[in-house]
Amino acid sequence: MPIITADYIYTPEKWLENHVLEIAEDGKILALRPVTANDNPVIYKGVLSPGFVNAHCHLELSGLKGKIERYTGMSGFVGRIYSENTKTPVTERENAIINAIHLAFVSGTQAFGDICNDTLSLIPKTGFPNLYFHNFVEVLGSNGNRAEQIWQKGEAILDTFQSAYISGNSSITLHAPYSVSENLVALCGKYYKKNPSLASVHLLESEEEIELFEKGTGGIAEFMKSIGIPFAGYPTPNPVEYLLEGVRNAESGIFIHLTEAGEKELAEIHRLLPQFFFCLCPRSNEYIHKKFPYIPDFLPYSDKICLGTDSLASNDDLNMLEEIKAIHRLYPELTLHTLFTWLTVNGAKALRIPGAGAFIQGQNNGVIQIPFADIPDNILPDESYAVRLF
């Protein structure tokens, strides 16, 4: 039975000093308690943290690593996904997913909120029984006449995930306000009334999305035309209002990216949909838009903030520690305890994972060491890294 300690141990309440973790051979936590004179713990430098929660990623796009250039903007990025994904053989894509999950695991990730447009990631996920996956089966389509067909396909994919041996859960969700018809929004609303499950929706991600709703013009509108999607505008210039009927009855949910959300928009979302979390994917936003979300506007809702990486199509890796380092460089006034809370327990709450994101007796949520975090001085150097111990 290993007994370990470090300079600091993360808990949701505070950093603990002079405490130890007792850990079973299978990785389950037996106790988190003050150190005693009889203990002879293994001592690690820096911080011990539970496993990280990647609340938003697209594992099925892992085969596109390095294939899409930076700073394309939203329409350019979607266009490149549309053209590049079909060029990559299925076996190569599956192997890329396995490699991506493995590298995320060794760098500290314990749970994923993963967007699924098909079942490509299903077999790779079965090889990681100690990880948790919430599979968000995503439906999208702007042609209202095809809404029923699109929804039925989504439900079929959902059934496949729910019947597979994967540690975790699955639910169906809309993609983004600009990519779903009114009929599809209505079908989602009816579904959640009967099946109040989790939603995960991209929202206010780009200036192009805002221009599309307010003016019906811009890069996304041009992309729709280029692939033959009829576009007749929206009944409201407000993307949140457009989605409301579709998601108000979700049990809980996550709005993702929110790069263009400010105080007004965040207050409106929180008032209308208080059960929703805000997921920030800063490195992906920088990769696509050369822009960061304005973190200070989110701080009134700090207990609702979680973090994600998006995909290897829009990020250099799926290393969650790199996300908080990116935030820390721009906003060094944020405490490391706050950032670790976003990285762990808030993501677990957003994905409704019981007992995750913390050192809980009887749970195996991973034990991660970050050797170079200097908590009293609130320093997280660029060369810091995560080491999985259990």
C-alpha positions in Angstrom: 0.0 0.0 0.0 1.8 3.1 -1.2 1.8 6.2 1.0 2.9 9.3 -0.8 3.1 13.0 -0.3 4.3 16.2 -1.9 4.8 19.9 -1.0 1.1 20.5 -1.8 -1.9 18.3 -2.4 -4.8 19.7 -4.3 -8.3 19.6 -2.9 -11.3 21.6 -4.1 -11.3 23.6 -0.8 -7.6 24.4 -0.6 -4.0 23.3 -1.0 -3.0 20.8 1.7 0.4 20.7 3.3 1.8 18.0 5.6 -0.8 15.5 4.4 -0.4 12.0 2.8 -2.3 9.9 0.3 -2.8 6.2 1.0 -3.3 4.4 -2.3 -4.3 0.8 -3.0 -2.4 -1.2 -5.6 -5.3 -0.7 -8.1 -5.0 3.1 -7.7 -8.0 3.6 -5.5 -7.7 6.2 -2.8 -7.8 4.7 0.7 -7.2 7.9 2.7 -6.2 11.5 2.4 -5.1 12.5 5.9 -2.5 14.5 8.0 1.0 12.9 8.1 1.9 11.1 11.3 5.1 10.3 13.0 4.8 6.7 12.0 4.5 7.4 8.3 7.4 6.9 6.0 5.9 8.3 2.8 7.4 8.6 -0.7 8.0 12.3 -1.1 7.4 14.0 -4.4 8.4 17.6 -5.3 5.7 20.1 -6.2 2.0 19.2 -6.4 -0.2 16.1 -6.3 -3.5 16.5 -8.2 -6.3 14.2 -9.2 -6.5 13.4 -12.9 -7.5 16.2 -15.2 -10.9 16.5 -17.0 -10.9 17.4 -20.7 -14.4 18.6 -20.9 -14.4 19.2 -24.7 -12.5 17.4 -27.4 -13.0 15.8 -30.8 -11.0 12.6 -30.6 -12.2 11.5 -34.0 -10.3 14.4 -35.6 -7.0 13.2 -34.2 -5.8 12.0 -37.7 -5.8 15.7 -38.8 -2.9 16.7 -36.5 -0.7 19.1 -38.4 -2.8 19.0 -41.5 -4.7 22.3 -41.0 -2.8 25.6 -40.9 -3.2 28.2 -38.1 -5.4 31.3 -38.2 -7.9 30.1 -40.9 -10.8 31.6 -39.1 -14.0 29.6 -38.4 -15.2 29.2 -42.0 -11.7 28.3 -43.2 -11.2 25.8 -40.5 -14.6 24.1 -41.1 -13.8 24.0 -44.8 -10.5 22.4 -44.2 -12.1 19.8 -41.9 -14.7 19.1 -44.6 -12.1 18.5 -47.3 -9.2 16.9 -45.3 -11.1 14.3 -43.1 -12.3 12.2 -46.0 -8.7 11.9 -47.4 -7.5 10.1 -44.2 -7.9 6.3 -44.2 -10.1 4.9 -41.4 -7.3 2.7 -40.0 -5.0 5.7 -39.8 -7.7 7.7 -38.1 -8.4 5.0 -35.5 -4.6 4.6 -34.8 -4.4 8.4 -34.4 -7.3 8.3 -31.8 -5.5 5.5 -29.8 -2.3 7.5 -29.8 -4.1 10.7 -28.8 -5.9 9.0 -25.9 -2.7 7.4 -24.7 -0.7 10.6 -24.8 -3.5 12.5 -23.0 -3.6 9.8 -20.3 0.1 9.8 -19.6 0.0 13.7 -19.4 -2.6 13.5 -16.7 -6.1 13.3 -18.3 -8.6 11.0 -16.6 -11.9 11.9 -18.3 -13.1 13.3 -21.6 -16.2 15.0 -22.9 -15.8 13.8 -26.5 -17.8 15.0 -29.5 -18.8 12.1 -31.8 -20.2 12.5 -35.3 -19.9 8.8 -36.0 -18.7 5.7 -34.2 -15.1 5.9 -35.3 -13.8 6.4 -31.7 -15.8 3.6 -30.2 -13.3 0.7 -30.7 -10.2 2.8 -29.6 -12.0 3.9 -26.4 -12.7 0.2 -25.4 -8.9 -0.1 -25.0 -8.9 2.4 -22.1 -11.2 0.9 -19.4 -9.7 3.1 -16.6 -10.6 6.3 -18.4 -14.0 8.0 -18.4 -15.6 9.1 -21.6 -18.8 11.1 -22.0 -19.7 10.6 -25.6 -21.6 13.6 -27.0 -23.3 12.4 -30.2 -23.5 15.6 -32.2 -26.3 16.3 -34.7 -26.1 19.1 -37.3 -27.7 20.1 -40.5 -29.2 23.4 -41.8 -31.8 21.8 -44.1 -35.0 21.7 -42.1 -36.5 19.1 -44.5 -33.8 16.6 -43.4 -34.1 17.2 -39.7 -36.0 13.9 -38.9 -33.5 11.9 -40.9 -30.5 13.6 -39.2 -32.0 13.1 -35.8 -32.7 9.4 -36.4 -29.1 8.9 -37.5 -27.9 10.6 -34.3 -30.1 8.4 -32.2 -28.7 5.3 -33.9 -25.2 6.4 -33.2 -26.2 7.1 -29.6 -27.7 3.6 -29.2 -24.4 2.1 -30.5 -22.3 4.0 -27.9 -24.8 3.2 -25.1 -24.6 -0.5 -25.8 -20.8 -0.6 -26.1 -18.4 -1.5 -23.3 -16.9 2.0 -22.6 -16.4 3.4 -19.2 -18.7 6.5 -19.1 -21.9 7.8 -20.5 -23.4 9.1 -23.7 -26.0 11.7 -24.8 -27.1 13.5 -27.9 -26.5 17.2 -28.5 -26.8 20.0 -31.1 -23.5 21.2 -32.7 -23.8 25.0 -32.9 -26.4 27.6 -33.5 -25.2 28.3 -37.0 -25.3 24.7 -38.1 -28.7 23.5 -37.0 -32.1 24.1 -38.5 -35.2 25.3 -36.5 -36.7 21.9 -37.0 -33.6 20.2 -35.6 -33.6 22.6 -32.6 -37.3 21.7 -32.0 -36.6 17.9 -32.2 -33.8 18.3 -29.6 -36.1 20.3 -27.3 -38.8 17.5 -27.5 -36.1 14.9 -26.8 -34.7 16.6 -23.7 -38.3 16.9 -22.3 -38.6 13.1 -22.3 -34.8 12.4 -21.8 -33.3 15.2 -19.7 -29.6 14.4 -20.4 -26.4 16.4 -21.0 -25.9 18.9 -23.9 -22.6 20.2 -25.3 -22.9 23.1 -27.8 -20.4 25.3 -29.5 -21.5 28.9 -28.9 -20.3 32.4 -29.8 -17.1 31.0 -31.1 -16.2 33.5 -33.8 -17.0 36.9 -35.2 -18.2 35.1 -38.3 -21.0 33.4 -36.3 -22.2 36.7 -35.0 -22.1 38.3 -38.4 -24.1 35.3 -39.8 -26.9 35.8 -37.3 -27.0 39.6 -37.4 -26.5 40.2 -41.1 -26.7 36.8 -42.9 -23.3 37.4 -44.4 -19.6 36.5 -43.9 -17.4 33.5 -44.2 -19.7 30.9 -42.8 -22.5 32.0 -45.1 -20.1 31.8 -48.1 -19.0 28.3 -47.0 -22.6 27.2 -46.8 -23.3 28.4 -50.3 -20.1 26.7 -51.6 -21.3 23.2 -50.5 -24.9 23.7 -51.5 -26.6 24.4 -48.2 -29.6 26.6 -48.6 -29.5 29.6 -46.1 -32.5 31.8 -45.5 -31.4 33.5 -42.3 -32.5 33.0 -38.7 -35.7 34.2 -36.9 -33.6 36.1 -34.4 -30.1 37.7 -34.5 -29.3 36.2 -31.1 -27.7 32.8 -31.2 -28.6 32.0 -27.6 -32.2 32.9 -28.2 -32.2 30.7 -31.3 -31.0 27.7 -29.3 -33.1 28.2 -26.2 -36.0 26.0 -27.1 -33.7 23.2 -28.0 -31.6 23.1 -24.8 -33.7 24.6 -22.0 -34.8 21.2 -20.8 -31.3 19.6 -20.8 -30.4 18.2 -17.4 -27.2 20.0 -17.6 -24.9 21.2 -20.4 -21.7 22.8 -21.5 -21.4 25.8 -23.8 -18.0 25.6 -25.5 -15.4 28.2 -26.6 -17.4 31.5 -26.1 -14.5 33.4 -27.6 -16.9 36.3 -28.5 -18.9 36.2 -25.2 -18.7 39.3 -22.9 -20.3 40.3 -19.7 -23.7 40.8 -21.3 -23.9 37.5 -23.1 -22.6 35.5 -20.2 -25.1 37.1 -17.8 -27.9 36.3 -20.2 -26.8 32.7 -20.6 -26.5 32.2 -16.9 -29.9 33.7 -16.3 -31.7 31.6 -18.9 -29.7 28.4 -18.5 -28.2 28.3 -15.0 -27.5 24.5 -15.3 -25.0 25.1 -18.1 -21.2 25.3 -17.7 -18.7 27.4 -19.7 -15.9 25.4 -21.3 -12.8 27.4 -22.4 -10.4 25.9 -25.0 -7.9 28.8 -25.2 -5.1 27.2 -27.2 -7.6 26.0 -29.9 -9.1 29.5 -30.0 -5.6 31.0 -30.6 -4.9 28.3 -33.2 -8.0 29.1 -35.3 -8.8 32.7 -34.5 -5.5 34.1 -33.1 -7.7 35.2 -30.2 -8.3 34.3 -26.5 -11.6 34.4 -24.6 -11.5 37.4 -22.3 -11.2 35.5 -19.0 -12.1 38.3 -16.6 -15.7 38.4 -17.9 -16.0 34.7 -16.9 -14.8 35.1 -13.3 -18.3 35.8 -11.8 -19.1 32.2 -12.9 -15.8 30.6 -11.8 -17.6 27.7 -10.3 -19.1 27.0 -13.8 -15.8 27.2 -15.7 -14.2 24.0 -17.1 -11.5 23.5 -19.7 -11.0 21.5 -22.9 -8.5 21.1 -25.7 -10.8 20.9 -28.8 -9.0 18.6 -31.3 -5.6 17.8 -32.7 -6.9 19.5 -35.9 -6.8 22.8 -33.9 -4.2 22.2 -31.2 -0.7 21.0 -30.9 -1.6 18.3 -28.4 -4.3 17.3 -25.8 -2.2 18.1 -22.8 -4.5 19.8 -20.3 -1.7 21.3 -18.2 -0.8 23.3 -21.3 -4.2 24.9 -21.3 -3.8 26.3 -17.7 -0.3 27.4 -18.5 -1.6 29.4 -21.5 -4.2 31.1 -19.3 -1.7 31.7 -16.6 0.7 33.5 -18.9 -2.0 36.0 -19.9 -3.7 36.2 -16.5 -1.0 35.6 -13.8 -3.3 37.1 -11.2 -5.5 34.0 -11.3 -4.5 31.7 -8.5 -3.3 28.2 -9.3 -5.9 26.8 -7.0 -8.6 28.4 -9.2 -7.0 27.0 -12.4 -6.6 23.5 -10.9 -10.3 23.6 -9.9 -11.3 24.4 -13.5 -8.9 21.6 -14.6 -10.4 18.9 -12.3 -13.5 19.1 -10.2 -15.4 21.7 -12.3 -15.0 19.5 -15.4 -16.2 16.5 -13.5 -19.3 18.4 -12.4 -19.9 19.6 -15.9 -19.8 16.0 -17.2 -21.8 14.7 -14.2 -19.1 12.2 -13.2 -19.8 11.2 -9.6 -16.8 11.7 -7.3 -14.3 12.6 -10.0 -11.8 15.5 -10.0 -10.9 15.0 -6.4 -9.2 12.5 -4.1 -12.2 10.6 -2.8 -11.9 7.5 -0.7 -12.7 4.4 -2.8 -12.3 6.3 -6.1 -9.6 5.9 -8.7 -9.4 9.4 -10.2 -5.7 9.2 -11.0 -2.8 10.8 -9.1 -0.8 13.3 -11.1 2.5 15.0 -10.0 3.4 18.5 -11.3 7.0 18.8 -10.1 7.6 22.5 -10.6 4.5 24.3 -9.4 5.5 26.9 -6.7 2.2 27.5 -5.0 3.0 30.3 -2.5 4.4 32.5 -5.3 1.6 31.4 -7.7 4.2 30.3 -10.3 3.6 27.7 -13.0 6.7 27.9 -15.3 6.6 27.1 -19.0 8.8 24.1 -18.4 6.5 22.5 -15.9 4.9 19.1 -16.8 2.7 16.5 -15.4 3.7 13.0 -14.4 1.1 10.2 -13.9 1.9 8.3 -10.7 -1.4 6.2 -10.6 
